[in-house]
Amino acid sequence: MPGHFEPLPGGGAAIALDDVEVSILRSLAVQLMELIGPGDEPVEGEDPLAALFAEGPSEPPADPALARLFPDAYRGPTTQPKSAAEDEELTASSAEFRRFTENDLRTGKRENAFAVVRALDGLDAAGDAGAVLELTPDDARCWLGALNDLRLTIGTRLEITDDEGAEGDPTGGLYQLPDSDPRKPMVMAYLWLGVLQETLVETLMP
């Protein structure tokens, strides 16, 4: 199972990871949590139930990576409104949807990333031989969400827009970058996360 997930009897998934892989995955998950943000905490003395009904933002995030993680519900990059009235309607609908859903979406994405950190922190020292990480079906689904969010984030930073890429390269030619290019480690992480995501999906298929 080195380098990819394999199914566990009875459900769940397992993967062998060495210290370097654990460190990279943990660092990426922590950075994802920091990007998403800590969320709104209830004010001391305030009814905590009020937070459940708090409205979120109505405008898309300014950060392109966050905008990819939290896209508009009613319009996308290829949406072409037929009129100014339709454009205004789509904008208003997207803002309304975002206001009542983004806080919950952010909470879910933070929890997925934290599940990755928690699982990695529970591993014994891996070393060169590697340690085996075992995930329950529920944890595997959290990992799948986090891996997807990490790939979306890194892909946005690398300006990857086409998963097919050029000549079979999913990075659109970035794979051919020289090792001296500062983007190369990010490209390799993007490809590695893709393998993890793909094999984890396979373990969850009935």
Secondary structure, DSSP 8 states (H G I E B T S, - for coil): -BTS-EE-TTS-EEEEE-HHHHHHHHHHHHHHHHHH-------TTS-GGGGGG----SS--SSHHHHHHS--SS--TT---SSHHHHHHHHHHHHHHHHHHHHHHHHHHHHHHHHHHHHHHTS---TTT-EEEEE-HHHHHHHHHHHHHHHHHHHHHTT---SS-BTTBTTTTGGG--TTSTTHHHHHHHHHHHHHHHHHHHHH--
